[in-house]
Amino acid sequence: MKDKEIDSRLRKKVFRLAGVTDYKYLETKYREMASKGWLIEKSKGARDTYVAVEPIDLDFSVTIFQPTGPLEYLNQNKEALYKELCEDGGWTYATSNERYQVYHKPAGADAIPIHTDPVEEYNTIKSAFFKSEIIILIIILIQLFPLISTLMNMRYDNFLRPSGMMSVISPAILIVILSIYFIPVLIWFIKNSQRVKRGETLLFESSRRIVLRNRLYIILMGIYLLYIATSLFGLIFSGVPLVILAIVPIMVLLPLAVGLGMRHKIKKVKHSRKVNLAVLIVVLLITWIVMVTITFGLVGMGMDYNDEEVSAIPDVPILTYTDFQSELDFEPRRVRIQSSFWSPLNFKYNSWYKDVIEGQVNDIGVEYIETRFDLVATTIVDMILKDERENIEQEREYDVDGVTVEDYVYPINGYEDQVDAIYNISSYRSRVILIKGKTIYVVQLDVPVEGERLEMVVDKLFGE
C-alpha cells in the first residue's frame, strides 16, 4: 500500500471556526476528538488535521504566547523557547499556528499550569485581538457607510433590476455575519475586564453556544454566497456582456491574491513593521493601478452593450395611439424587459411620431411593474411619489408663494371601483401612476392625463 493511501486513511482534515477568545472551546474539542481516536496533529489556516490513534483521555491547553499582526514577523526563537518551557512543565507539544500553540498531557497527570495570571492572560488575548481580529470591526464600518449611503439614495428601480438590491442586501448580510463573530468577542472583553480588576478568573462561552453560533455563521455565509451567485447569474441572463461581469471577480480575487502573497512573504522574511507597511502600501498602489487599467479596458470592450435594446412587448395591457383615436403609427422604442426576485416582470417603452408638416411630436411613455409582494408595490409607489415631490420642489423653487408640492403630486379620486389608487405626479398633469394590487403603471403623455383621457387610460389598462 502506498504511503499516500496510508496518510489519507489515518488522517482527516476538519474545518475550524474559532475566534481569539474561543481557545477554551478548542481545548474541549481536541479532548473530545482524542477520546474518539483522533489526535490533533496540525493546525493551519482554518483547518485542523487529526491523526488516527487509539482512543485516549487527554487534557489540552491552547495558549497564546506571541500574538502577531499581519505586518509582523513571527519570532521563531521566542516561540521555541516558550515551547521548551511548556514541555519542561509536563506538557507535550501537539501543534501551533500563527495565533496559538496546542499542548496536551494525560488526563489527571501533574503538570505546571501554563496560564496562572488572569491579568496577563487577559492582556495577551486583548493584544492578539487588536493585532489580528480588529480588522473585522474595520470591515463592518467599511460596509456600513456605503450601505447607509445606498439606503438614503435608493430609488424604486433598485427593486426592478436583477442585481438592483445587491448594493443593499450584500453589505447588510455581511455586516450581520461579521457581527455574529465580533459582538461575542466584544462582550467577552467587557465582562472579563471587570473580573480581572477584582482578581477573578476569566469566564468563557460554553462550547454549546459557540457551536450554535458557528452553525448560524456558516448558514448565513452560505446564504450570502448563494445570493451573490444568483445575482451574477441574473446579470448574465439579463444580457450584460461577460467582459463587464468579469470586473466583479477581478475586483475580489486580485486584491485577495496580492494580500495573501504579501502576508506569506512578511511571515517568512524578517523585516521591521515600518518596512513591511511601506512595501505593502507600494504593492497595493500598484495593484490599484492594475485593477483600474483592467476595469477600464473591460468596460471599453463592453461599450457596445445597449441596455435599452428593443424587445417585443409582453402580453399585458398597454397604451397605443389608437387608444386616443389617433391614426399615427405605433412604433415602440427603447423597450427593455427585466425581472428580479422582487419584480417577476417589468418593462417600459416610449413611442413617438413627428408630423412632418406641422412639426408636432406625439409621445407615449409607459412603465409596467409587476411585484411579487404587496409590501414591495407599496414601497415602490412611496419611492416614486417621494422622488417626484423632490423634483417638483426643485422645479418650483422660484414660483410664487402659496404654491405647494401637494398642488402637483396628489391622489385622483373617483376610480376606486377599477383601481386601488391613482396619483398625479407631474406639474403639467401629464404623468400619472396607477396601482391595483401588485401591478403598477406609470403613464406619461404629451398632454394632461385627466378627464376623458384618464378614463380611457384606466379602461384600457384595468378594464374587464
N, C-alpha and C positions, 0 to 999 in steps of 0.2 A: 504493500500500500504506500502511495506517495505521501511525502511529508505534508504537502498542501492539503491532501484529503484528511490527514490526521488532525491538522490545525483547524480545519473547518468543522470537524466533528466535535473537538474538545473545547472550542471557544465560541462565544457568541457576543455580538455587539448590541447594546441597548441604548436607546436614546435617553439622554439625561437632561432634565429641565429643573434647574435649581439656582436660586439667587444667592447672593453673598451671605444672607442670614439663614440659609437653609442647610447648613452643614450638619446640624444635628439630625435632620431628616435623612441626609446621606448616610450617616453612621447607622441609623436604624435600617435603612435599605440594604446596605452592604452586609449587615449582620444577618438579615433575613435571607439574602441570597446565599450566603455561606452555609446557612443551616439547610438550604435546599441543594447544596452541592455545587455552587457556583461562587468562586472566589474572584474578587476584583483584581485584575491584572494590569490594566492600563486605562488611563482617563485622559482623553484628548478631545478638544473642542466640545461638542455636545454629545459625545458618545463615550460610554464605558464598555470596556472589553472584559468579559469574565472567562475564566478557565475552569473546566470541569474538575472537581475534586470530590473526595468522599465528604458527605455532609459533616460539618464541623461547627461547634459553637465557639464563636469569636466575639471579642469586644473590639470595636473600631473607634478610632479617634481621627477626625478630619480637622486639620489645623491650618490656619492662615498665618504664615510667618513673615513673608516679604511681599506685601501687596505692591504690584507694579501697574503703572498706567500704560496705555497703548504706545507712548513715546519713550518708554524706559526700557533699558536693557536689564535682563534678569541676571543678578549677580550669582553665578554658579557656585563660587567659593562659599558664600554665606549659606546657600541652600545646602551644600554638602556638610558644612559644619553643624547646621541645625539638625540634619538627618542623623549625624553621628551622635549628637546629644540625646535625641529621642531613642535611638537604638540602645544607647548605654543605660537609659532609664527603664528598659524592659520591653520596648515596643519593637515590632517587626515592620520594616518598611514595605508598603504594598505598591504604591504608585504616586505620581504627582502630576500636576499640570501648572499652568501659569497662575492659578488662583490659590490652590491649596495642596497640601500633602496628606496622604492617607496612610495610617498605621493601624496595626491590629495586634492582638495578643490573645492567648487562650482565655476563654471566659472564666472569670474568677481569679486569674493569675495576678500576682502582685506586680505593679508597675507604677512608676512615678507619674502622676497626672501631668499631662502636657500643659493644660490650661489651669492655672491656680489663682490668678488675679483677675477678677471680673472687670476692673478698670482697664487693665492692659488689653484684655480680650475685646472689650467694647471699642476701645480706641483703634485696635488693629482692624476690626471689622469696618469701622467708620472710614478709616484710611483706604481700605480696599474698595469700599463703595464709591468714594469720591474719585478714586483713580480709575475706576472701571465702569460702574453702573450709573454714574451721574449722567452719562450720555443718554440714558433712557428719558430722563426729565427734559433734556435739551430737545430730543426728538419730539416729545409731546408738545413742547412750546412751539417748535418749528411747524408742526402740523396744525396747531391751534390757531395761529394767526391767519393763514390763508383760509382756514375753514370759516372763521368769523367774517373775514372779508367777503368770501363767496356767499355766505348766508345773507349778508347785508346788501349784496348787489345781485342776488339771484333773480332771474327772470322766469316767466312761465314756460318759455321754450326749453328750459332745462329738463322739464318732465317729458318732452316730446322726442328728444334725440336719444339714440341708443346709449350713449355714454354721457348724457347731459347731467345726470346726478352723480357722476363719478367723482367730481371735484368736491362733493359734499359727503357722500357715503364712504368713499375710500379713506379720507383722513379721519372721519368720525369713528369708523370701525378700528382703525389703527390706534387711535387715542384710547379707546376702550381696552384694547388688547394690552397696550403698554401700561395703562393704569392698573389693570389687574395684577401686573407684575410689580409695579412701582409702589402702589399705595400700601400693601402689607409691609414692605421694607420700611417705608416712612413711619408707619405705626410702630414697628418694632423698635426703631431708634427713639421715638418719643417715649414709649413705655419703659424701655430699659435705661434711658438716661436718668430717670428718677430713681430706679432701683440701684444703679451704680452709686449715686450720691448717698444713698442710705447704706451702702456697703453690702447689698444683697446680690445674690447670684442672678445671672441673666435668664430671662424666660424666652422660650422658643415656641413657634407654632407647632401644633400636633401634626404628625405625619398624615393623618386622615384629611385635615384641612388643606395641606399642601397638595395632596393627590387630587382632591376635588378642584382646587384652584388650577392645577396644571391641566386637568381634563377640560375645564372651561376655556382655558387659554388655547389649547390645541383646537377645540371645536371652533372658536372664533377665528383663529388663524386660517382654518380650512374654509370657513365662510368668506373670509377676506380674499383668499387666493381664488376661490371659485367665482366671486363677484368680479375680480379683475379679469379672469379668463373669459367669462361670459360677456363682459363689456368689450373686450378686444374682438371677440368673435362677432358681436353685434356691429362693430365698426367695419369689420371685413365684409359682412353681408350687406351693409348699407352702401357699399361701393367705394369706400375710401381706399385709395391706392396703397398697396403693401409697402411701397417705399416710404410713405408717410408714417404708416404704422410701425415701421422699423425704428423710428425715433424712440419709441417707448422702451423697448428692451435695451437699446443702446444707452439711454439715459440712466437705466438701472444697473446694467451689467458692467459697463465700462468703469464707472467710479468704484463699484464693488470690487472688481478685479484689481484695480490700482490700489485700493485701500488694503486688501488682503496681502498683495505683494509687498507694500511698504511695511505692513505690520510684521510680516515674516522677516524682512531684512533688518528691521530695527531690533527684533528679538535675537537675531543671530550675530549681528555686528555691533560691537560696543562703541557707542558714541554718547556724548552728553545730550541731555534733553533739548538744549538750545539748538545743537547741530541737527538733531532729528526733526525738530519743529521747522527749522529753516528748509531742510530738504523736503519735508512734507509739503510746505507751502509752495515751493517751486514746482514739485511734481503735480500738485493739484491745479496750479495755474496752467501748466502745460496740458493737463487733462481737460480743463475747461475750454481751452482754445481748440483742442481736437474735437470736443463734443460740439462746440458752436459751428466749427467748419463742417462736420458731418451733418449736423442738423440742417444748415442752410443748403448743403448740397442735395440732401434727400428731398427737402421741400421744393427746391428748384426742379428736381426730376418729376415731382408730382404736381407741378403748376398747371398741367393740362386738365387736372381733375376739376370738373364743374359740378359743384354741389347743388346746382339748381337746374339739373337736366330736365328735359321734357319727358314726362311719363304719361301713360294712359290714366285718366281719372277713374278712381274706383267707383263701383256701382252703389253710390249713395246719392241722395237728393242734392243737386247743386243748382246754381243760377246761371242762365244764359241770357242773351239779348232778347230771345223770343219771349221770355217771361215778361218783358216790358214792352211788348208789341213793337219790337224793333226788327228791321229786316237786315241788320248788319250781320256779317258772318261771325260765327263764334270760333275763335282761334285761341285756345288757352295757351298761355306761355308760362315759363318758369314753374312748371308743375314738379313738385318733389314730394314723394311719398315716403313717410317714415313710420317707424314703430319703436316702442320701447316697453319696458316692463310696466310702466305707469300708463302708457297710451298704446293700445294694440294697433290703432290706425290714426294717423293724422296727415293732412296734406294741405297745401294752399296753392292757389293758382291765380293768375291775372290774365285778363283778356282785354285787348283794346283795339279800336279801329279808328283811323283818322280819315275823315271825309276830305277828299282832295279839293273839292270846290269850296266848301265852307270852312275847312280847317278845324272842324270841331272834333275833339277827342272824346270818345265814349269809353268808359272804363268800368270793369267789374273786378273786384278782388274779394276772394272768399277763402277763409281758413276753416277747415273742418278738424275738430278734435274729438276723438272718442276716448274716454278714460276707462280705466279698469275699476276704479273705486269712486264712490260719491265724494269722499273727502278730497281726492285729487282734483275732481272737477271744481269743487268749491274753492280750493286753493288757487287753481289756475285763474278762475274768474276774479278772485280777490286781487291777484297779482296784476292782471290786465287792467282792472279799474285803478289800482294804485299807480301803475305806470302812466296811464292816461291822465290822471289827476295831476301828476308831477309835470307832464309835458304841457298841459294846458296852463298850469301855473306859470311856467316859463314863457309861454306864448302871450299870456295876458298880463304880464308883469307891469306894463306901462299903460294898461287900459284905464278907463275912467273908474272912479270909486263906485262901489255898490255892486260891481260885477264879481261873482264868486265862481269857484270851480263847480259848485252844485248847479249852476246855470247851464253847464255844458256836459257834465257827467251825472246822469240821473236815471232812475228807473222809468220805464214806459209802461203804463198800466193799460188794462183793457184786453189783454190777450191771455189771461190766466187759464182759460179753457184749453188752449193749444200748447202753451209753453210754461215753464216754471218761472222764467224771468226774462226781461229784455232791458238792456241798458243802452242809452245813447252815450257814445264815448268820443264825440267829436265836437269841436267848437262850431263846425259848419253843419252839424247834424247829418253828416254823410257816412257815418260809421256807427254800426250797432253791434252788440253782442247778444246772441240768443242762446238760452240754456234750457235744456229739457233732459232731466235725469243725468246720465253720464255723457251726454252729447252736447257739444258746444260749437256754435258757428260764429265767426267774426266776419261781418259783411261790410264792404266799403264800395260805395258807388261814387260817381262824379256829380251826383245831385243829392239833395237831402233825402234820407230814408225815413219818411213819415207819411201819415195819412194812407191813401190808397196804395202807394208804393210799398209801404211797410206791410200792409195786409197781403199784398202779392208775395212778398218775401216769406212771410210766416206760412202762408198756404202752400207755397212750393216746397219749403224745407220740412215742414211738420204737418202738412195736410194728410188726412187719411186717404 
